[in-house]
Amino acid sequence: MCYHPGGSPRHFTFFFTTFVMLQVVNMFCSRKIHDEMNPFEGIGSNMVFIAVWSQFLRSEEHTSELQ
Protein backbone atom coordinates (compact mmCIF):
# COMPACT_ATOMS: atom_id res chain seq x y z
CA MET A 1 0.00 0.00 0.00
CA CYS A 2 3.05 2.29 0.11
CA TYR A 3 3.46 4.57 -2.87
CA HIS A 4 6.92 5.77 -1.94
CA PRO A 5 9.80 3.60 -0.79
CA GLY A 6 10.25 4.07 2.93
CA GLY A 7 6.89 5.82 3.36
CA SER A 8 4.03 4.37 5.31
CA PRO A 9 0.27 4.49 4.66
CA ARG A 10 -0.16 6.05 8.10
CA HIS A 11 2.07 8.94 7.03
CA PHE A 12 -0.02 9.56 3.91
CA THR A 13 -3.25 9.30 5.92
CA PHE A 14 -2.01 12.04 8.24
CA PHE A 15 -1.45 14.42 5.34
CA PHE A 16 -4.77 13.53 3.73
CA THR A 17 -6.63 14.12 7.01
CA THR A 18 -4.83 17.43 7.50
CA PHE A 19 -5.89 18.53 4.01
CA VAL A 20 -9.51 17.55 4.68
CA MET A 21 -9.60 19.39 8.00
CA LEU A 22 -8.25 22.51 6.30
CA GLN A 23 -11.13 22.22 3.84
CA VAL A 24 -13.58 22.07 6.75
CA VAL A 25 -12.10 25.30 8.15
CA ASN A 26 -12.37 26.83 4.69
CA MET A 27 -16.07 25.86 4.58
CA PHE A 28 -16.66 27.84 7.77
CA CYS A 29 -14.63 30.85 6.70
CA SER A 30 -16.18 31.07 3.23
CA ARG A 31 -19.67 31.42 4.69
CA LYS A 32 -19.09 35.14 5.25
CA ILE A 33 -18.08 37.69 2.65
CA HIS A 34 -17.50 41.44 2.53
CA ASP A 35 -15.16 41.49 5.57
CA GLU A 36 -17.71 40.14 8.05
CA MET A 37 -15.83 39.10 11.17
CA ASN A 38 -17.74 36.20 12.76
CA PRO A 39 -17.95 33.13 10.49
CA PHE A 40 -19.91 31.21 13.14
CA GLU A 41 -22.76 33.70 13.34
CA GLY A 42 -26.03 32.08 12.29
CA ILE A 43 -24.46 28.67 11.73
CA GLY A 44 -27.32 26.86 13.50
CA SER A 45 -29.93 28.36 11.20
CA ASN A 46 -28.54 26.82 8.00
CA MET A 47 -29.49 23.14 8.11
CA VAL A 48 -28.11 22.36 4.65
CA PHE A 49 -24.68 23.59 5.71
CA ILE A 50 -24.81 21.51 8.89
CA ALA A 51 -25.87 18.41 6.92
CA VAL A 52 -23.10 18.82 4.34
CA TRP A 53 -20.51 19.57 7.03
CA SER A 54 -21.44 16.57 9.16
CA GLN A 55 -21.46 14.24 6.15
CA PHE A 56 -18.05 15.60 5.17
CA LEU A 57 -16.65 14.78 8.61
CA ARG A 58 -18.29 11.34 8.72
CA SER A 59 -16.88 10.39 5.35
CA GLU A 60 -13.44 11.62 6.42
CA GLU A 61 -13.57 9.52 9.56
CA HIS A 62 -14.69 6.50 7.54
CA THR A 63 -11.94 7.01 4.95
CA SER A 64 -9.26 7.36 7.62
CA GLU A 65 -10.37 4.15 9.32
CA LEU A 66 -10.17 2.18 6.07
CA GLN A 67 -6.54 3.02 5.41
C-alpha positions in Angstrom: 0.0 0.0 0.0 3.0 2.3 0.1 3.5 4.6 -2.9 6.9 5.8 -1.9 9.8 3.6 -0.8 10.3 4.1 2.9 6.9 5.8 3.4 4.0 4.4 5.3 0.3 4.5 4.7 -0.2 6.0 8.1 2.1 8.9 7.0 0.0 9.6 3.9 -3.2 9.3 5.9 -2.0 12.0 8.2 -1.4 14.4 5.3 -4.8 13.5 3.7 -6.6 14.1 7.0 -4.8 17.4 7.5 -5.9 18.5 4.0 -9.5 17.5 4.7 -9.6 19.4 8.0 -8.3 22.5 6.3 -11.1 22.2 3.8 -13.6 22.1 6.7 -12.1 25.3 8.1 -12.4 26.8 4.7 -16.1 25.9 4.6 -16.7 27.8 7.8 -14.6 30.8 6.7 -16.2 31.1 3.2 -19.7 31.4 4.7 -19.1 35.1 5.2 -18.1 37.7 2.6 -17.5 41.4 2.5 -15.2 41.5 5.6 -17.7 40.1 8.0 -15.8 39.1 11.2 -17.7 36.2 12.8 -17.9 33.1 10.5 -19.9 31.2 13.1 -22.8 33.7 13.3 -26.0 32.1 12.3 -24.5 28.7 11.7 -27.3 26.9 13.5 -29.9 28.4 11.2 -28.5 26.8 8.0 -29.5 23.1 8.1 -28.1 22.4 4.6 -24.7 23.6 5.7 -24.8 21.5 8.9 -25.9 18.4 6.9 -23.1 18.8 4.3 -20.5 19.6 7.0 -21.4 16.6 9.2 -21.5 14.2 6.1 -18.1 15.6 5.2 -16.7 14.8 8.6 -18.3 11.3 8.7 -16.9 10.4 5.4 -13.4 11.6 6.4 -13.6 9.5 9.6 -14.7 6.5 7.5 -11.9 7.0 4.9 -9.3 7.4 7.6 -10.4 4.2 9.3 -10.2 2.2 6.1 -6.5 3.0 5.4 
